[in-house]
Amino acid sequence: MTDPLPQLLDCKGLMAELGVSRAVAEKIMRKLEVVQFDGIRKTFVRRGDVVALIERCTFSKDQVPA
């Protein structure tokens, strides 16, 4: 049995799911590895990579970086 394929998000998907502006979604995408298919201009990121980035950037009130 094979693992399921990763779920992919484009910039518009990130904007909708995270409730952020296009500029923020594009910055998030630049921090992650992108998935790009031959012949398709649109780029995607893996949903799991977005979740991992959010986890790495989440701090408790006494841990917030200066």
mmCIF file of the N, C-alpha and C atoms, coordinates in Angstrom:
data_MODEL
# 
_entry.id   MODEL 
# 
loop_
_atom_site.group_PDB 
_atom_site.id 
_atom_site.type_symbol 
_atom_site.label_atom_id 
_atom_site.label_alt_id 
_atom_site.label_comp_id 
_atom_site.label_asym_id 
_atom_site.label_entity_id 
_atom_site.label_seq_id 
_atom_site.pdbx_PDB_ins_code 
_atom_site.Cartn_x 
_atom_site.Cartn_y 
_atom_site.Cartn_z 
_atom_site.occupancy 
_atom_site.B_iso_or_equiv 
_atom_site.pdbx_formal_charge 
_atom_site.auth_seq_id 
_atom_site.auth_comp_id 
_atom_site.auth_asym_id 
_atom_site.auth_atom_id 
_atom_site.pdbx_PDB_model_num 
ATOM 1   N N  . MET A 1 1  ? 0.844  -1.178 0.000   1.00 0.00 ? 1  MET A N  1 
ATOM 2   C CA . MET A 1 1  ? 0.000  0.000  0.000   1.00 0.00 ? 1  MET A CA 1 
ATOM 3   C C  . MET A 1 1  ? 0.892  1.245  0.000   1.00 0.00 ? 1  MET A C  1 
ATOM 4   N N  . THR A 1 2  ? 0.511  2.245  -0.769  1.00 0.00 ? 2  THR A N  1 
ATOM 5   C CA . THR A 1 2  ? 1.319  3.458  -0.852  1.00 0.00 ? 2  THR A CA 1 
ATOM 6   C C  . THR A 1 2  ? 0.722  4.553  0.019   1.00 0.00 ? 2  THR A C  1 
ATOM 7   N N  . ASP A 1 3  ? 1.584  5.476  0.419   1.00 0.00 ? 3  ASP A N  1 
ATOM 8   C CA . ASP A 1 3  ? 1.124  6.626  1.198   1.00 0.00 ? 3  ASP A CA 1 
ATOM 9   C C  . ASP A 1 3  ? 0.299  7.533  0.296   1.00 0.00 ? 3  ASP A C  1 
ATOM 10  N N  . PRO A 1 4  ? -0.649 8.266  0.875   1.00 0.00 ? 4  PRO A N  1 
ATOM 11  C CA . PRO A 1 4  ? -1.424 9.206  0.055   1.00 0.00 ? 4  PRO A CA 1 
ATOM 12  C C  . PRO A 1 4  ? -0.523 10.322 -0.461  1.00 0.00 ? 4  PRO A C  1 
ATOM 13  N N  . LEU A 1 5  ? -0.894 10.874 -1.591  1.00 0.00 ? 5  LEU A N  1 
ATOM 14  C CA . LEU A 1 5  ? -0.146 11.996 -2.152  1.00 0.00 ? 5  LEU A CA 1 
ATOM 15  C C  . LEU A 1 5  ? -0.259 13.209 -1.231  1.00 0.00 ? 5  LEU A C  1 
ATOM 16  N N  . PRO A 1 6  ? 0.780  14.064 -1.215  1.00 0.00 ? 6  PRO A N  1 
ATOM 17  C CA . PRO A 1 6  ? 0.695  15.259 -0.356  1.00 0.00 ? 6  PRO A CA 1 
ATOM 18  C C  . PRO A 1 6  ? -0.365 16.215 -0.886  1.00 0.00 ? 6  PRO A C  1 
ATOM 19  N N  . GLN A 1 7  ? -1.014 16.902 0.027   1.00 0.00 ? 7  GLN A N  1 
ATOM 20  C CA . GLN A 1 7  ? -1.968 17.925 -0.377  1.00 0.00 ? 7  GLN A CA 1 
ATOM 21  C C  . GLN A 1 7  ? -1.188 19.181 -0.724  1.00 0.00 ? 7  GLN A C  1 
ATOM 22  N N  . LEU A 1 8  ? -1.554 19.802 -1.823  1.00 0.00 ? 8  LEU A N  1 
ATOM 23  C CA . LEU A 1 8  ? -0.843 20.983 -2.305  1.00 0.00 ? 8  LEU A CA 1 
ATOM 24  C C  . LEU A 1 8  ? -1.702 22.229 -2.171  1.00 0.00 ? 8  LEU A C  1 
ATOM 25  N N  . LEU A 1 9  ? -1.051 23.339 -1.868  1.00 0.00 ? 9  LEU A N  1 
ATOM 26  C CA . LEU A 1 9  ? -1.724 24.633 -1.792  1.00 0.00 ? 9  LEU A CA 1 
ATOM 27  C C  . LEU A 1 9  ? -1.002 25.620 -2.696  1.00 0.00 ? 9  LEU A C  1 
ATOM 28  N N  . ASP A 1 10 ? -1.764 26.424 -3.409  1.00 0.00 ? 10 ASP A N  1 
ATOM 29  C CA . ASP A 1 10 ? -1.171 27.535 -4.154  1.00 0.00 ? 10 ASP A CA 1 
ATOM 30  C C  . ASP A 1 10 ? -1.342 28.808 -3.321  1.00 0.00 ? 10 ASP A C  1 
ATOM 31  N N  . CYS A 1 11 ? -0.909 29.915 -3.850  1.00 0.00 ? 11 CYS A N  1 
ATOM 32  C CA . CYS A 1 11 ? -0.968 31.178 -3.113  1.00 0.00 ? 11 CYS A CA 1 
ATOM 33  C C  . CYS A 1 11 ? -2.404 31.512 -2.724  1.00 0.00 ? 11 CYS A C  1 
ATOM 34  N N  . LYS A 1 12 ? -3.319 31.325 -3.644  1.00 0.00 ? 12 LYS A N  1 
ATOM 35  C CA . LYS A 1 12 ? -4.722 31.632 -3.374  1.00 0.00 ? 12 LYS A CA 1 
ATOM 36  C C  . LYS A 1 12 ? -5.284 30.733 -2.266  1.00 0.00 ? 12 LYS A C  1 
ATOM 37  N N  . GLY A 1 13 ? -4.884 29.467 -2.270  1.00 0.00 ? 13 GLY A N  1 
ATOM 38  C CA . GLY A 1 13 ? -5.318 28.541 -1.226  1.00 0.00 ? 13 GLY A CA 1 
ATOM 39  C C  . GLY A 1 13 ? -4.794 28.939 0.143   1.00 0.00 ? 13 GLY A C  1 
ATOM 40  N N  . LEU A 1 14 ? -3.529 29.359 0.194   1.00 0.00 ? 14 LEU A N  1 
ATOM 41  C CA . LEU A 1 14 ? -2.961 29.830 1.459   1.00 0.00 ? 14 LEU A CA 1 
ATOM 42  C C  . LEU A 1 14 ? -3.713 31.057 1.972   1.00 0.00 ? 14 LEU A C  1 
ATOM 43  N N  . MET A 1 15 ? -4.010 31.975 1.074   1.00 0.00 ? 15 MET A N  1 
ATOM 44  C CA . MET A 1 15 ? -4.729 33.175 1.458   1.00 0.00 ? 15 MET A CA 1 
ATOM 45  C C  . MET A 1 15 ? -6.081 32.811 2.077   1.00 0.00 ? 15 MET A C  1 
ATOM 46  N N  . ALA A 1 16 ? -6.799 31.901 1.436   1.00 0.00 ? 16 ALA A N  1 
ATOM 47  C CA . ALA A 1 16 ? -8.127 31.521 1.904   1.00 0.00 ? 16 ALA A CA 1 
ATOM 48  C C  . ALA A 1 16 ? -8.069 30.774 3.237   1.00 0.00 ? 16 ALA A C  1 
ATOM 49  N N  . GLU A 1 17 ? -7.162 29.821 3.345   1.00 0.00 ? 17 GLU A N  1 
ATOM 50  C CA . GLU A 1 17 ? -7.112 28.986 4.543   1.00 0.00 ? 17 GLU A CA 1 
ATOM 51  C C  . GLU A 1 17 ? -6.541 29.716 5.759   1.00 0.00 ? 17 GLU A C  1 
ATOM 52  N N  . LEU A 1 18 ? -5.551 30.576 5.536   1.00 0.00 ? 18 LEU A N  1 
ATOM 53  C CA . LEU A 1 18 ? -4.916 31.263 6.659   1.00 0.00 ? 18 LEU A CA 1 
ATOM 54  C C  . LEU A 1 18 ? -5.518 32.635 6.930   1.00 0.00 ? 18 LEU A C  1 
ATOM 55  N N  . GLY A 1 19 ? -6.307 33.137 6.003   1.00 0.00 ? 19 GLY A N  1 
ATOM 56  C CA . GLY A 1 19 ? -6.893 34.463 6.185   1.00 0.00 ? 19 GLY A CA 1 
ATOM 57  C C  . GLY A 1 19 ? -5.857 35.567 6.143   1.00 0.00 ? 19 GLY A C  1 
ATOM 58  N N  . VAL A 1 20 ? -4.874 35.420 5.252   1.00 0.00 ? 20 VAL A N  1 
ATOM 59  C CA . VAL A 1 20 ? -3.793 36.396 5.144   1.00 0.00 ? 20 VAL A CA 1 
ATOM 60  C C  . VAL A 1 20 ? -3.835 37.064 3.775   1.00 0.00 ? 20 VAL A C  1 
ATOM 61  N N  . SER A 1 21 ? -3.085 38.157 3.643   1.00 0.00 ? 21 SER A N  1 
ATOM 62  C CA . SER A 1 21 ? -3.013 38.870 2.370   1.00 0.00 ? 21 SER A CA 1 
ATOM 63  C C  . SER A 1 21 ? -2.150 38.087 1.384   1.00 0.00 ? 21 SER A C  1 
ATOM 64  N N  . ARG A 1 22 ? -2.219 38.503 0.134   1.00 0.00 ? 22 ARG A N  1 
ATOM 65  C CA . ARG A 1 22 ? -1.414 37.863 -0.905  1.00 0.00 ? 22 ARG A CA 1 
ATOM 66  C C  . ARG A 1 22 ? 0.075  38.007 -0.598  1.00 0.00 ? 22 ARG A C  1 
ATOM 67  N N  . ALA A 1 23 ? 0.483  39.187 -0.118  1.00 0.00 ? 23 ALA A N  1 
ATOM 68  C CA . ALA A 1 23 ? 1.903  39.418 0.194   1.00 0.00 ? 23 ALA A CA 1 
ATOM 69  C C  . ALA A 1 23 ? 2.388  38.443 1.261   1.00 0.00 ? 23 ALA A C  1 
ATOM 70  N N  . VAL A 1 24 ? 1.582  38.213 2.292   1.00 0.00 ? 24 VAL A N  1 
ATOM 71  C CA . VAL A 1 24 ? 1.968  37.284 3.357   1.00 0.00 ? 24 VAL A CA 1 
ATOM 72  C C  . VAL A 1 24 ? 2.024  35.861 2.813   1.00 0.00 ? 24 VAL A C  1 
ATOM 73  N N  . ALA A 1 25 ? 1.037  35.471 2.014   1.00 0.00 ? 25 ALA A N  1 
ATOM 74  C CA . ALA A 1 25 ? 1.025  34.126 1.436   1.00 0.00 ? 25 ALA A CA 1 
ATOM 75  C C  . ALA A 1 25 ? 2.263  33.905 0.572   1.00 0.00 ? 25 ALA A C  1 
ATOM 76  N N  . GLU A 1 26 ? 2.656  34.904 -0.207  1.00 0.00 ? 26 GLU A N  1 
ATOM 77  C CA . GLU A 1 26 ? 3.845  34.781 -1.050  1.00 0.00 ? 26 GLU A CA 1 
ATOM 78  C C  . GLU A 1 26 ? 5.115  34.672 -0.204  1.00 0.00 ? 26 GLU A C  1 
ATOM 79  N N  . LYS A 1 27 ? 5.182  35.420 0.900   1.00 0.00 ? 27 LYS A N  1 
ATOM 80  C CA . LYS A 1 27 ? 6.349  35.316 1.795   1.00 0.00 ? 27 LYS A CA 1 
ATOM 81  C C  . LYS A 1 27 ? 6.436  33.925 2.402   1.00 0.00 ? 27 LYS A C  1 
ATOM 82  N N  . ILE A 1 28 ? 5.304  33.382 2.808   1.00 0.00 ? 28 ILE A N  1 
ATOM 83  C CA . ILE A 1 28 ? 5.278  32.019 3.356   1.00 0.00 ? 28 ILE A CA 1 
ATOM 84  C C  . ILE A 1 28 ? 5.785  31.045 2.306   1.00 0.00 ? 28 ILE A C  1 
ATOM 85  N N  . MET A 1 29 ? 5.316  31.176 1.079   1.00 0.00 ? 29 MET A N  1 
ATOM 86  C CA . MET A 1 29 ? 5.731  30.258 0.013   1.00 0.00 ? 29 MET A CA 1 
ATOM 87  C C  . MET A 1 29 ? 7.233  30.362 -0.255  1.00 0.00 ? 29 MET A C  1 
ATOM 88  N N  . ARG A 1 30 ? 7.815  31.555 -0.111  1.00 0.00 ? 30 ARG A N  1 
ATOM 89  C CA . ARG A 1 30 ? 9.254  31.709 -0.344  1.00 0.00 ? 30 ARG A CA 1 
ATOM 90  C C  . ARG A 1 30 ? 10.090 31.024 0.735   1.00 0.00 ? 30 ARG A C  1 
ATOM 91  N N  . LYS A 1 31 ? 9.504  30.775 1.906   1.00 0.00 ? 31 LYS A N  1 
ATOM 92  C CA . LYS A 1 31 ? 10.225 30.111 2.990   1.00 0.00 ? 31 LYS A CA 1 
ATOM 93  C C  . LYS A 1 31 ? 10.207 28.585 2.844   1.00 0.00 ? 31 LYS A C  1 
ATOM 94  N N  . LEU A 1 32 ? 9.410  28.069 1.916   1.00 0.00 ? 32 LEU A N  1 
ATOM 95  C CA . LEU A 1 32 ? 9.223  26.625 1.778   1.00 0.00 ? 32 LEU A CA 1 
ATOM 96  C C  . LEU A 1 32 ? 9.691  26.134 0.415   1.00 0.00 ? 32 LEU A C  1 
ATOM 97  N N  . GLU A 1 33 ? 9.949  24.837 0.350   1.00 0.00 ? 33 GLU A N  1 
ATOM 98  C CA . GLU A 1 33 ? 10.227 24.217 -0.945  1.00 0.00 ? 33 GLU A CA 1 
ATOM 99  C C  . GLU A 1 33 ? 8.943  24.255 -1.765  1.00 0.00 ? 33 GLU A C  1 
ATOM 100 N N  . VAL A 1 34 ? 9.081  24.534 -3.049  1.00 0.00 ? 34 VAL A N  1 
ATOM 101 C CA . VAL A 1 34 ? 7.896  24.602 -3.902  1.00 0.00 ? 34 VAL A CA 1 
ATOM 102 C C  . VAL A 1 34 ? 7.802  23.374 -4.797  1.00 0.00 ? 34 VAL A C  1 
ATOM 103 N N  . VAL A 1 35 ? 6.576  23.089 -5.190  1.00 0.00 ? 35 VAL A N  1 
ATOM 104 C CA . VAL A 1 35 ? 6.297  22.018 -6.143  1.00 0.00 ? 35 VAL A CA 1 
ATOM 105 C C  . VAL A 1 35 ? 5.891  22.698 -7.436  1.00 0.00 ? 35 VAL A C  1 
ATOM 106 N N  . GLN A 1 36 ? 6.601  22.378 -8.506  1.00 0.00 ? 36 GLN A N  1 
ATOM 107 C CA . GLN A 1 36 ? 6.285  22.984 -9.797  1.00 0.00 ? 36 GLN A CA 1 
ATOM 108 C C  . GLN A 1 36 ? 6.333  21.904 -10.866 1.00 0.00 ? 36 GLN A C  1 
ATOM 109 N N  . PHE A 1 37 ? 5.271  21.826 -11.657 1.00 0.00 ? 37 PHE A N  1 
ATOM 110 C CA . PHE A 1 37 ? 5.163  20.821 -12.703 1.00 0.00 ? 37 PHE A CA 1 
ATOM 111 C C  . PHE A 1 37 ? 5.555  21.421 -14.045 1.00 0.00 ? 37 PHE A C  1 
ATOM 112 N N  . ASP A 1 38 ? 6.202  20.619 -14.888 1.00 0.00 ? 38 ASP A N  1 
ATOM 113 C CA . ASP A 1 38 ? 6.582  21.073 -16.230 1.00 0.00 ? 38 ASP A CA 1 
ATOM 114 C C  . ASP A 1 38 ? 5.347  21.547 -16.991 1.00 0.00 ? 38 ASP A C  1 
ATOM 115 N N  . GLY A 1 39 ? 5.474  22.685 -17.634 1.00 0.00 ? 39 GLY A N  1 
ATOM 116 C CA . GLY A 1 39 ? 4.400  23.208 -18.457 1.00 0.00 ? 39 GLY A CA 1 
ATOM 117 C C  . GLY A 1 39 ? 3.319  23.954 -17.680 1.00 0.00 ? 39 GLY A C  1 
ATOM 118 N N  . ILE A 1 40 ? 3.458  24.045 -16.356 1.00 0.00 ? 40 ILE A N  1 
ATOM 119 C CA . ILE A 1 40 ? 2.475  24.759 -15.542 1.00 0.00 ? 40 ILE A CA 1 
ATOM 120 C C  . ILE A 1 40 ? 3.203  25.877 -14.804 1.00 0.00 ? 40 ILE A C  1 
ATOM 121 N N  . ARG A 1 41 ? 2.735  27.104 -14.970 1.00 0.00 ? 41 ARG A N  1 
ATOM 122 C CA . ARG A 1 41 ? 3.402  28.242 -14.333 1.00 0.00 ? 41 ARG A CA 1 
ATOM 123 C C  . ARG A 1 41 ? 3.150  28.326 -12.833 1.00 0.00 ? 41 ARG A C  1 
ATOM 124 N N  . LYS A 1 42 ? 2.013  27.825 -12.400 1.00 0.00 ? 42 LYS A N  1 
ATOM 125 C CA . LYS A 1 42 ? 1.630  27.927 -10.990 1.00 0.00 ? 42 LYS A CA 1 
ATOM 126 C C  . LYS A 1 42 ? 2.538  27.066 -10.129 1.00 0.00 ? 42 LYS A C  1 
ATOM 127 N N  . THR A 1 43 ? 2.904  27.593 -8.969  1.00 0.00 ? 43 THR A N  1 
ATOM 128 C CA . THR A 1 43 ? 3.694  26.820 -8.017  1.00 0.00 ? 43 THR A CA 1 
ATOM 129 C C  . THR A 1 43 ? 2.837  26.499 -6.795  1.00 0.00 ? 43 THR A C  1 
ATOM 130 N N  . PHE A 1 44 ? 3.213  25.436 -6.122  1.00 0.00 ? 44 PHE A N  1 
ATOM 131 C CA . PHE A 1 44 ? 2.471  24.953 -4.969  1.00 0.00 ? 44 PHE A CA 1 
ATOM 132 C C  . PHE A 1 44 ? 3.432  24.695 -3.822  1.00 0.00 ? 44 PHE A C  1 
ATOM 133 N N  . VAL A 1 45 ? 2.890  24.613 -2.622  1.00 0.00 ? 45 VAL A N  1 
ATOM 134 C CA . VAL A 1 45 ? 3.639  24.151 -1.458  1.00 0.00 ? 45 VAL A CA 1 
ATOM 135 C C  . VAL A 1 45 ? 2.847  22.998 -0.852  1.00 0.00 ? 45 VAL A C  1 
ATOM 136 N N  . ARG A 1 46 ? 3.550  22.147 -0.125  1.00 0.00 ? 46 ARG A N  1 
ATOM 137 C CA . ARG A 1 46 ? 2.880  21.027 0.531   1.00 0.00 ? 46 ARG A CA 1 
ATOM 138 C C  . ARG A 1 46 ? 2.212  21.519 1.811   1.00 0.00 ? 46 ARG A C  1 
ATOM 139 N N  . ARG A 1 47 ? 0.989  21.077 2.026   1.00 0.00 ? 47 ARG A N  1 
ATOM 140 C CA . ARG A 1 47 ? 0.246  21.463 3.227   1.00 0.00 ? 47 ARG A CA 1 
ATOM 141 C C  . ARG A 1 47 ? 1.022  21.104 4.485   1.00 0.00 ? 47 ARG A C  1 
ATOM 142 N N  . GLY A 1 48 ? 1.653  19.950 4.510   1.00 0.00 ? 48 GLY A N  1 
ATOM 143 C CA . GLY A 1 48 ? 2.438  19.527 5.670   1.00 0.00 ? 48 GLY A CA 1 
ATOM 144 C C  . GLY A 1 48 ? 3.598  20.455 5.966   1.00 0.00 ? 48 GLY A C  1 
ATOM 145 N N  . ASP A 1 49 ? 4.219  20.995 4.913   1.00 0.00 ? 49 ASP A N  1 
ATOM 146 C CA . ASP A 1 49 ? 5.314  21.947 5.108   1.00 0.00 ? 49 ASP A CA 1 
ATOM 147 C C  . ASP A 1 49 ? 4.801  23.251 5.715   1.00 0.00 ? 49 ASP A C  1 
ATOM 148 N N  . VAL A 1 50 ? 3.601  23.680 5.307   1.00 0.00 ? 50 VAL A N  1 
ATOM 149 C CA . VAL A 1 50 ? 3.004  24.893 5.876   1.00 0.00 ? 50 VAL A CA 1 
ATOM 150 C C  . VAL A 1 50 ? 2.720  24.672 7.356   1.00 0.00 ? 50 VAL A C  1 
ATOM 151 N N  . VAL A 1 51 ? 2.152  23.522 7.688   1.00 0.00 ? 51 VAL A N  1 
ATOM 152 C CA . VAL A 1 51 ? 1.847  23.209 9.087   1.00 0.00 ? 51 VAL A CA 1 
ATOM 153 C C  . VAL A 1 51 ? 3.133  23.206 9.913   1.00 0.00 ? 51 VAL A C  1 
ATOM 154 N N  . ALA A 1 52 ? 4.198  22.589 9.379   1.00 0.00 ? 52 ALA A N  1 
ATOM 155 C CA . ALA A 1 52 ? 5.476  22.540 10.100  1.00 0.00 ? 52 ALA A CA 1 
ATOM 156 C C  . ALA A 1 52 ? 6.042  23.945 10.311  1.00 0.00 ? 52 ALA A C  1 
ATOM 157 N N  . LEU A 1 53 ? 5.929  24.818 9.312   1.00 0.00 ? 53 LEU A N  1 
ATOM 158 C CA . LEU A 1 53 ? 6.415  26.191 9.444   1.00 0.00 ? 53 LEU A CA 1 
ATOM 159 C C  . LEU A 1 53 ? 5.631  26.932 10.529  1.00 0.00 ? 53 LEU A C  1 
ATOM 160 N N  . ILE A 1 54 ? 4.323  26.756 10.548  1.00 0.00 ? 54 ILE A N  1 
ATOM 161 C CA . ILE A 1 54 ? 3.502  27.400 11.578  1.00 0.00 ? 54 ILE A CA 1 
ATOM 162 C C  . ILE A 1 54 ? 3.931  26.914 12.955  1.00 0.00 ? 54 ILE A C  1 
ATOM 163 N N  . GLU A 1 55 ? 4.183  25.631 13.094  1.00 0.00 ? 55 GLU A N  1 
ATOM 164 C CA . GLU A 1 55 ? 4.626  25.082 14.381  1.00 0.00 ? 55 GLU A CA 1 
ATOM 165 C C  . GLU A 1 55 ? 5.966  25.684 14.810  1.00 0.00 ? 55 GLU A C  1 
ATOM 166 N N  . ARG A 1 56 ? 6.906  25.813 13.859  1.00 0.00 ? 56 ARG A N  1 
ATOM 167 C CA . ARG A 1 56 ? 8.222  26.380 14.177  1.00 0.00 ? 56 ARG A CA 1 
ATOM 168 C C  . ARG A 1 56 ? 8.139  27.857 14.548  1.00 0.00 ? 56 ARG A C  1 
ATOM 169 N N  . CYS A 1 57 ? 7.120  28.538 14.055  1.00 0.00 ? 57 CYS A N  1 
ATOM 170 C CA . CYS A 1 57 ? 6.992  29.978 14.282  1.00 0.00 ? 57 CYS A CA 1 
ATOM 171 C C  . CYS A 1 57 ? 5.977  30.313 15.379  1.00 0.00 ? 57 CYS A C  1 
ATOM 172 N N  . THR A 1 58 ? 5.551  29.324 16.124  1.00 0.00 ? 58 THR A N  1 
ATOM 173 C CA . THR A 1 58 ? 4.578  29.538 17.199  1.00 0.00 ? 58 THR A CA 1 
ATOM 174 C C  . THR A 1 58 ? 5.304  29.503 18.538  1.00 0.00 ? 58 THR A C  1 
ATOM 175 N N  . PHE A 1 59 ? 5.106  30.560 19.330  1.00 0.00 ? 59 PHE A N  1 
ATOM 176 C CA . PHE A 1 59 ? 5.808  30.703 20.605  1.00 0.00 ? 59 PHE A CA 1 
ATOM 177 C C  . PHE A 1 59 ? 4.805  31.017 21.695  1.00 0.00 ? 59 PHE A C  1 
ATOM 178 N N  . SER A 1 60 ? 5.118  30.598 22.915  1.00 0.00 ? 60 SER A N  1 
ATOM 179 C CA . SER A 1 60 ? 4.317  31.024 24.055  1.00 0.00 ? 60 SER A CA 1 
ATOM 180 C C  . SER A 1 60 ? 4.692  32.463 24.378  1.00 0.00 ? 60 SER A C  1 
ATOM 181 N N  . LYS A 1 61 ? 3.890  33.107 25.192  1.00 0.00 ? 61 LYS A N  1 
ATOM 182 C CA . LYS A 1 61 ? 4.127  34.523 25.485  1.00 0.00 ? 61 LYS A CA 1 
ATOM 183 C C  . LYS A 1 61 ? 5.502  34.792 26.076  1.00 0.00 ? 61 LYS A C  1 
ATOM 184 N N  . ASP A 1 62 ? 6.045  33.861 26.853  1.00 0.00 ? 62 ASP A N  1 
ATOM 185 C CA . ASP A 1 62 ? 7.363  34.091 27.452  1.00 0.00 ? 62 ASP A CA 1 
ATOM 186 C C  . ASP A 1 62 ? 8.518  33.655 26.547  1.00 0.00 ? 62 ASP A C  1 
ATOM 187 N N  . GLN A 1 63 ? 8.191  33.114 25.349  1.00 0.00 ? 63 GLN A N  1 
ATOM 188 C CA . GLN A 1 63 ? 9.234  32.665 24.413  1.00 0.00 ? 63 GLN A CA 1 
ATOM 189 C C  . GLN A 1 63 ? 9.343  33.549 23.177  1.00 0.00 ? 63 GLN A C  1 
ATOM 190 N N  . VAL A 1 64 ? 8.516  34.541 23.048  1.00 0.00 ? 64 VAL A N  1 
ATOM 191 C CA . VAL A 1 64 ? 8.487  35.335 21.821  1.00 0.00 ? 64 VAL A CA 1 
ATOM 192 C C  . VAL A 1 64 ? 9.856  35.933 21.559  1.00 0.00 ? 64 VAL A C  1 
ATOM 193 N N  . PRO A 1 65 ? 10.397 35.684 20.340  1.00 0.00 ? 65 PRO A N  1 
ATOM 194 C CA . PRO A 1 65 ? 11.712 36.237 20.019  1.00 0.00 ? 65 PRO A CA 1 
ATOM 195 C C  . PRO A 1 65 ? 11.673 37.756 19.942  1.00 0.00 ? 65 PRO A C  1 
ATOM 196 N N  . ALA A 1 66 ? 12.781 38.369 20.307  1.00 0.00 ? 66 ALA A N  1 
ATOM 197 C CA . ALA A 1 66 ? 12.851 39.835 20.310  1.00 0.00 ? 66 ALA A CA 1 
ATOM 198 C C  . ALA A 1 66 ? 13.085 40.371 18.923  1.00 0.00 ? 66 ALA A C  1 
# 
